[in-house]
Amino acid sequence: MISNLFKAKKSKPSISQNNVNETYAAIDLGSNSFHMIVAQFHEGELQVVDRLKEMVRLSAGLDSSNNLSEDAQERALSCLERFGQRVASLPQGNVRVVGTNTLRSANNSKKFIKKAIIALGHTIDIISGMEEARLIYLGVAHNTAANNDKRLVIDIGGGSTEVIIGEGFDPICMESLYMGCVSMTVRFFADGIISSQAFKKAELAARVELEPIYNMYKRMGWKVAIGASGSIKAVQSVVKAAGWCEEGISLAALKQLVQAIKKTDHIDNIRFEGLSEKRAPVFVGGVVVLYSIFKALKIEHMEVSEGALREGLLHDLLGRIHHEDVRARSVLSLAKTFNADLEQYSRMQSTIEQCLPQLIDVWNFDLQEDGQWLLWAAMLHRIGLTISHSHYHKHGAYIVGNTDLPGFTQQEKAVLAIIIRYHCRKFNKTDYKELPEHWSNRAMYLTILFRSIFLLHRSHDTEKMPDIQIKATKNSLKFVFPPNWLDNHSLTNADLLQESIALKSADFEFEFE
């Protein structure tokens, strides 16, 4: 039976009586703009109390070596210092910050993120394009009339475009395409000149990005098309102000906008009622992407949503806090795909629940948060056997690290992968330094505890574990078993002896008696 530590409930969240601060914030470090939304959770509903937005144009700061320039970093860090002042009073667990396409691809992203965490005062996660798509859909779904009709959701960011089909709150099909308002503008209109030839080349490039998906998406079909985020909102404002479309964006209105842009000849001359001066320099790139999507997917009309990635982040954060964590469903789905041994998981679960509380004070574990990581590892640690018994732990780590797991950031997948990678055999302490600083020691302690629990259940015996007393320091772990128990379990005794040798090489002392 799956415990409450692991189980993902589907009911509506209830207010936690123990959570004294019910104010939450979500920050989206996009390729074009940084967004922050602050909301209060009251009587089962989110109430937005503040929004901040700054155009940082991070992706425009990528040089020929794909490094973020000093100017772009300074713009970003200055913005984050201002954002940081707004969320300084909020607990770490109440703030979710994610980076998207540019921070995924920049070669010096890790160095920048270290400085960004200091400026903001909160940890920053990098999410994959597929995770970005899932969160965008969640944000749109929560800001759209509740029904079970299929939706096509389009979000054009600075460096990527997410295309999703879903029903209700669940995405069915997701893609993240490598084109956005900034990247397309820089690539095809770098000199500022808007010619028919440049526009045609940009359209062709967008069509190439869409080619692998548009037939499949058209076959799936949808009831309504919905757009989200800055570029699409800007297009709606312009076509509405011009009288080309009363609500949303129609194909006819978009065609009129394209012709009007081509007549401007130069980006500096783009001036439309409803278009801000800050959006104008990258407006043409966003229009090219949207126009190409309309034509490829045969869209006649698109509604525009106020919800997007940051709103999705807020709802996902609430799910984690109120035990509706989508990550649990992702782990369970992956376990079933690779035929995980659920009976063995259940046995390990009982031992985890016995051992973990004894280490809370010494290793600063959180019963709920760290318990779920151990349970996820217990569920997935042997999935590599489907590839080969030899080095199965390495195969399992690769699968977890390279699979799209809804709800997991790239750093979180790395944490789960490293626990699986080192749950047996050699233990390489230095690899944990590659994790974000706030994860390094924590992941190492989780792995050390999980290694011991794995050895206790290595024989897959159905016998219940005895009461185990645990003593620990920052650099040591000691298991104390009932008298004579180890004498009657010689294989476990031998395994634990080998474990003490393995951990000693990593300057960690493991004892048992």
N, C-alpha and C positions, 0 to 999 in steps of 0.2 A: 504493500500500500504506500502511495506517495504521500510524504508528510506535508504539513502546511508550510514548511520552509521552502518546499519545492513547487507545490501545486499552484497553478495560475488560475485564479477564480475569474468568472465571467460576469459576476453580478456588479451592480453599480457601486462605486466606492462609497464607503461610509466614513464619516469624519473620525479621525483618531483622537481619542480623548487625551492621549499622552503627548500629542504633538502640539506644543504650546504656540508655535509660530506657524500659522497657516498661510503665510505669504510666500509665494514662489516666483522665481524669475527664470526665463529662458533667453539665452543669447545665441544668435546665429551669426557666425563670422563668415559671411558670404564673400564671394569673389569680387563683388561690386560694392555691396553695402554691409555694414554691421547693424544688426537689429537687436533690440532688447524689449521684452515684454514682461511686465510685473503684474501679478494677479493674486487675488485672495480666494481661497477655497472656502466657500460659505454655503452651508445647507446643501451640500452635494453638487454645487455649481461653482465654476470659475468666474470671477468678476475681475475684469481687467482694470487696474488702477493707474497704470503708467505705461507709456511706450516711448522708446528712444530709437532714433535712426540716424546714422551718419554714412555718407558715401565715402568710402575709403579707397575704392578702386584698387584692391589688392592685386588682382590679376594683371592690371596694367603695369604693375611694378615688377613683373617677371622679366629678367634680362635674357640675353641670348643663351646663357648657360642654365636657364630655368631656376635662377636664384632670385629671391626677393631682394629688391634694391633697398638701400639704406633709407631712402626717402619714403618708400612704401611702408617699411617697418615703422618709421617714426610716425607716419599718419595713423597707422593701426594702433600703436602703443599709446599715443595721445588720446585716441578715442576710448581705448580700454581703461585708461586711468579715470576718464569721466564716467564711464559705465560702472567702474569699480566703486566709485563714491556712492552711487545709487544703491548698490547691493551689499555694501560693507557690513550692514547690520544683520544680514541674513545668514543662517547656518549654511555650511558647505552642502549639506544634503538637500537644501531647498533651492539650489541654483544649478541649472544644467547649461553648459556651454559647449557648443560644437563648432568645429571647423569643417568646411566643405571642399569644393574642387581645388582651389588654389593651394590650400594648406595640405591637401592630399598629395599634390604633385610637385610642390616646390622642393628643391634639393636641400635647402637650408631651413626647412620647416621646423625640425626638432629644436634647433637653436633659437629660432624665433619664438616658438611656443614657450620655452623656458622663461624668456623675458616677458611674454604676454601674461603668463600665470602670475608673475610678480606684479605686473601693472594692474591686473584685474582683481587679484586676491582670491581667485577661485580656479579650480582645475579646469583644463580644456581637453575635450575629447575630439579626435578626428573620426568622422564617420564615412563609410563607403558611399558610393553613389546610390546603391540599392537601398541602404538604410536611410539615406536622405529622401529617396522617393517614398519609402514607407511612411516616414514622419510627415512629409508634405501631404500625402493622402489623408493621414490621420487628422492633420490640422484643417484641411478642407472639409472633410466629412463632419467634423464637429461644428463647422460653421455653415452647414448646408441643411436644408430641410430634411428631416429623418424620413427615409424611404429605402426600399430595397432595389431601386432601379440601378442599372449599371451606369457608372460614371466614367468618363474619360477625363483625367486631370492632367493639365499641362502646367509646368512651372519653368520659366526661363530665368535662369540665374546669370551671374556674370561669366562663369566659365563652363557651366553644364546646363543641360535641359533635362528635366525629369518628365517621363511620360508614363502614366499609370492608368490601368483600368481596375475598378473595384466595385463592390456592392456593400452597402451599409458602411461599417467601419473597417471592412477587410479588403485589402488590395488583392487582386487576383493575378495581375500581370504588371511587372514593373521594369522600366529601363531607364538608365542614366546615359545620356548622349553627350559627347565631347564637343559641345558648342553652346555659346552663351552670348549675351549682349556685348560684353567687353571683348571676349576672345574673337568674335566675328568682326567687330569694328576694327580691332587692331590688325587682324589678318588681312582684311580686304579693303579697308578705308583708312589705312595708316596715314596717308598723305592728306586726308580730309576730303578728297575729291569724291563726289558721288556721281559716277557715270553709269550708264546702262550696262556697260561691259563689266564693271566692278560688281554691280548688283547681280548680274547674271552669274558671275563666278561664285559669289557668295551663296546664291540660291542653289547652285549645283553642288557646292560643298555640303550644304545642309541636307540636300536630297540624298547624298551619299551616306550621311550619318543615319538618315531615316530608312534607307533601303532595307536593312536587315529586319525591320520590325513592321513596316506599314501594312504589308499584306496580312500578317498574323493579326494585327490589331483590328483591321477592317473585318476580318472573319469573325472575331470575337464580338464586335459590335458594342454599342453603348446607347443609352437613352438620352443622355445629356453630356455636353462637353463643358468643362469648367476650367478657367485659367486662374493662376495665382501669382503673386509676387509683383515686383516693381515694373518690369517691362510690360507685362500684360495690363496691369492697372493703368500705366501711362498711356498705352494705346487706347484703352477704353475712354479715358479722360479726353483725349484728343478727338476721337471720332464722335463722341457725344457733343463736345463743344462746337464741332464743325457742323453738327446737324446731320451727320451721315448715318447715325444709328442712335436710337433712343435709349436702349439698354444693352449692356454687354457689347459684343463685337460681332458684326456680321461679315461674311466674306465680301459682300459688295462694298461695305465701308472700308475694309482692309485694302481692297484694290484701289480705292480712291486715295487712301493714305499713301500707298506705295507710289502712285503717280505724283502726288504732291511732294513727296520726299525727293524723287528724282529731279524735279524741277528746281530744287534748291541748289543743286550743283556742288555745294560744299557743306560739310558738317557745321561749320561756324554760322551758316545761314539758316540752320534748322530752328524755326520759331513757330510754334503752334500754340494756340490758346489751350490751356490745360496741361501743357508740358513745362516742367520746371527747368530752370537753367542747369541744374546739376545733372539731370537725367539726359539732357539734349546731346552731350558728346558721345553717348553710347546708345542712343535711341535707334539709329539706323540698324545696328547689329541685332537688336531685339526684334525689330520689325521684320527683318529678313528671316529670322528663325521662325517667328510666328506665321508669317505668310507661307513659308515652305511647309509647315505642319498642316495648315489649313488645306493647302492644295494636295499634299500627299495622302492625308487621311479623309479628304472629301468633307471637311467640316463646313457647314453653312452658317452656324451661329454658335457663339461661345458665351456662357455666363462667366462672371468674374467674382471670385470669392475673396473675402477679407482674411480668411484663414490661410496659413501657409506653414513653413517649417517651424517657426518659433511657437506657434499655437500647438502644433503636433508635439513639439518637445515638452510643453507644459503638461499636456494630457498623458504623455508617456511617463513623465516624471511622477505624476500623481499615481499612475498605475504601479510604478515601482514602490512607492511609499505605502500605498493601500493594498498591496498584495495582489495586483493584477498584472504582474510582470510578464510582458510578452516574451522575454528571454527564456522563461521557464518552458513555454510552449515550443520555442525554437529548439531547445535542447532535447525535449521529449520527442519531437518530430525527427531530429537527427538520429537519436538513439534507435527509434523504430526503423528508420531507413537502413541502419547498419546492424539490425538484429541484436541490440544490446541485451545482456542478461539481466532482466529486471529482478529476478530472485536474488542474484548476487548484490544488486543495488540495494535491495531492501535490507539485506544483512549488514551491509556497510553503513547504511543509513542509521541503524540502531547504535552502532559503535561511534559514529560521528556525533550523534546526539548525546552520547555518554561522555565523550572526551572533550568536545569543544568548550562547554561551560567552564571547565577547569583551567582553561588558558586565557580566559577573557582579560583578567587583570594583568598578567605578566606580558602577554603578547598583544595587548590592546585589541583583541578580537571583538567583533560585534556579533552577538548570537544569531541575529537574523541575516545580516548582510554576508558575513563570512561563512555562515552555515550553508547558504545557498551555493556559494562557490565550491565548497567541498562536495555537496550533493550533486552538483552538475558534473564535477570531475568523476564522481562515483558512477554516474550514469554513462559517461562517455569514454572512460579511460581505456577500454579494450576494443573500441570500434576499429582500430587499426588492424585487428585480426582478420577482417574481411579482405585485406590486401595480402598480408603475409604474417606468419607467426614471428619470423625473424624481424627484429626491430619494430614490432607492432606499436610500441610506444611512440616511436618517431613518426610512423604512418598516421597514427591517431592525432598527434599534434599537428601534422600537416593538414589533415582533413579539417580540423577545427579552425586552424589559422587561415585557411583559404576557401572556406565555405561561406556563402551569404547566410548569416544567422540574424534574422530580424530581431531588433532590439539591442544588439551588441555593437559597440563601437570597435574600431580597429584595435585600440589599446586593450579593450576587454577581451577580445578574441585572443590577443597575444597572451594575456594573463591565463586564460583557460588552457591555451595550448601549451604553455610552459609547465603548468601543473601536470598535464598529461604526459608531456615529454619526459619529465624527470620523476614520475611516480615510481619508477623502479630503476634498478641498475645504477650506473654512474650518476653522480650529482655534481653539476657544474655551477658553482656559486656565481661565477662572473657573468653568466648569461642574464642574470636577473638585473644587472646594472643597465641593460638595454631597455628595460621597461621605464615608463615615466617614474620620476623620483618618488611620488606618493604611493606607487605600487611596488617598488623594488623589494623592500623588507617584508611587506605584508604578503606578497606572493610567495616569497621564499619560506616564510613560516607556514603558510597554508600547504605548501608542497611537502615540507618536512613532516607535518602532522599526517597528511594524506598518505605518505610513503609508509608510515607505521601502520595505519589502518589497513592499507592494502595488504601488507604482510600478514596481519592477523587473520585476514580472510583469504589468503592465497590458496588454501586447500579447498575452498568452496564448501566447507563443512557446514551443515545445518545446525550444529551445536551452538547454543547461545553463548555469547561472550560473557566472561565473569565480570565482576566489578573491578575496574581498573583505576588505580589512583595515579595521578599524573603530577609530577613536580617539574618546574621549568625555570630557567633564567633566560636572559637574552641570547645566550650562546649554548644552552644545554636543554635536554629533554630527558626525563626519566619516567619509565613506566613501572609501576609496582603491581604485580599480580598476586592473587591469593596464594597461600602456601601450597606447594606441590603442583600447581597448575602447569608450570613450564616443564616440570619433570614428566608430565603426562602428555605433553605436546612438543616432542623433540624437534619436529620440523620447524615449528614456529620459533623455538629456542635458537636453532641454527640460523634461521633467516634474520632474526634480530641481532645475532652476533655479527653477521655479515653487514648488517645496516650500520652498526656502530663503527665498523671499519670504513665504510663508504662515506659516512658523514664526517669522520675524523679528518679525511683528506680535504674537506671543505671548512676546516677549523670549527666544526660544530661537534659537541659532545653528546652522544646518545647512550643512555644506560638503561638497564632493565634488571629487575630482580623478582 
